[in-house]
């Protein structure tokens, strides 16, 4: 049996995206091994989920480091130690500095159709509230490579959902999360199978 690609997952909260990845791995549709989970907060449910699955965990809070650069250096050092080929952000709310050896090896999923409703402070319910307040008729989610700016790196995949007249932030979030649960594992699988081709800001998925 071929060795599965090792990944690290970074999170800051409940770990619902982590759980989705664990479920896909368990069912055999996602050919990766989650070798490390790092949280920016202590005591969150995402850490509990990882520990239940037998995954090594670490907590690296922003306050423990003198700068974003120092925190990022520590995080990527740990990822190198465990041989992570890909880092998946899963509700991770801290900014990162991406070192040269991890360019195009860090991905994130954002709950809107970027570049709309992205940037600093735009996460979770804040995004869905902004979508509804703006009167947008379509929303969705975006998987993208992470760079040194919030929600800015090259887009890999997007899924759209309708915004309904009677939507609340909660109902819209649920509809978007259904799509997140499908598209994020699909992108990770494409990366693991070397099916992503990058040309500047354009990312294409090629047949295997």
N, C-alpha and C positions, 0 to 999 in steps of 0.2 A: 504493500500500500504506500503511495507516495506521501512524503512529508507535507503536512498542511502548513500553509503560510502562517507565521506568527504575527499577531497584531496586539497593539495596546489600545485600551479604551480610556479616554479621559472624560470625567463627568463631574457634575456639581450638585446633583440632587437625587431624585427618586430612582433613576436607573431604568426607566421604562424602555428606552432605546437599547440599553444593554440587555435587558431581558428578551427583547425581540431577537437580538443577535444570538443569544444563547439558545433560544427556541429553534431558530433556523439551523444552528450548528447541530443540535440534538436530532433534528429530523433528517439531517444529511444533505440539506440543500445549500449549505454555506461551507466551503472547504477551507476553513481557517481555524486556528487555535487562538483563543484570547489568553495571552500569556501574562498580562499585567493590567490591572485597573488602577488608575490614579484619580483621586478626587481632590478638588480644590477646597472642600469643606469636610470637617470631621462629623461623624455621627449621622450621615445621610443614608437613606435606604439603598442607594446604589452600591455602597460598600457592603451592606448586608447581603444583597443579591450576589455579588461577586464572591464573598466568603462562603455562601451556601453552595456555590458552584465549584468551590475549591481553587479559586483563582487568587494568586498573590495580589495584595492591595497595598497602596501607599496613600497617605494624605500629605499633600503639599499645598499649604495655604499661602496666599499672597503675602500675608503679614510676616511669614517666616523668612522672607527673602528681602534683600535691600532694593531690588529692582525687578522689573519684568525680565530683563536680560538674565539675571541670576536665577530666577525661578525657571525660566525656559531652559537654561543650560542644565539645571538639575533634572528636569523632566526628561529631556532628550538623552541625557547621560544614562538614566535608568532604562529608557527604551532601547538604547544600544546594547546595554548589558544583557538584555533578554532576547536580543536578536530580532526585534520587531521590524518587519518590512513595511508596515503600514500603521499609522496612528489614526484612530477614529474618534472624533469628538462626538460626544453623546450628551448634549445638554451641558457642555462645559462653558462656563461663563467668564473665564479669564482670557485676556489677550495673550498671545504667544509670539515670540520671535522664532521664526523658522530657520534653522541652520541650513547651510548649503547642502549637506548630505540628506536632508529630509524635504527638500523642495519637491513638490508633486508626490509626497508620500504622507501627507496629512490631509484628511478629508473631514468635512463637516456637513451636517444636514440642518437646514434652516426652514422654519415653517412659513415661508412665503415664496412667491415667485420673484427671486432676485433679478434685477437690482431693486425692485420695489420693496419697501418696508424692511430694509436692512439697516445695519450700522449699529453704533454703540447704543446700548439701552434697548434695542429691539430684540427681545427674546420672549418665548413663552406667550403668556396671555397679552403682553404688551403689543405683540405683533397682531394678534387677532382683533384686539380692540381698535388698533389703528386701521386695519382693513375695513372694519365695519363703519368706523367714523368717517372714513374717506368716501364710502359708498361704492367701493369696488364690487364688481359683479363676478369676478373670478379670483380665486386665490390658489394656494397649493403649497408645494414644498420644493426645495432645491438642494441637491447634493453638489458640493463644489470643493475644489482643492483650496486649502487654507493658505493664505499668505500673511504678511505682517499687518494687514488692515482688516477691520471687522467686515465679514460677509462680502469679501471682495474678489477672492481668487477665481480662477477659471471654472465655469459651470460644467459639470459632468452630465447631470440629468435633472429633469424637472417633471413633476406631475401636477396637473391642475384639477381643481374641484370648483363647483359652482358656489357662489355665495347666495344664500337664500334670503328672501325678504324677512323671514322670521328668525334668522340666525341670532344666536347669542355668541359671545366669545367662546363659551364652552362647547356649543354644538358645532361651531366652525372648527375649533381645535380638534374635536373628535374625528371629523371628516378628513381633515388634513393628516392627522396621525395615522389613519388607516393607510393612506398613500405612503407616508414615511416608512411604515412597516414593510412595505413591498419594495420600494425603490432603493432604500439604503443597503439592504443585503444584496440586491442585484448588482449595485455598483461595486460593492466590496468583492463580490464573486468575479466580476469582470476584471478588477484589478489583480486579483489572485491568479487569474488565468491569463494574464498579460494581454488583455483585449482592449486596453485603452490606449489611444494614440493622441498625443498632445502637440498642437501646432499653435504656439502663441497662446491666445485665450480660447482657442477652439479645441474642444476635446471630442473625440469620436470613439464610439465603441465598434470594434471590428469583429466579424464572425470568427469563431474559433475553428 
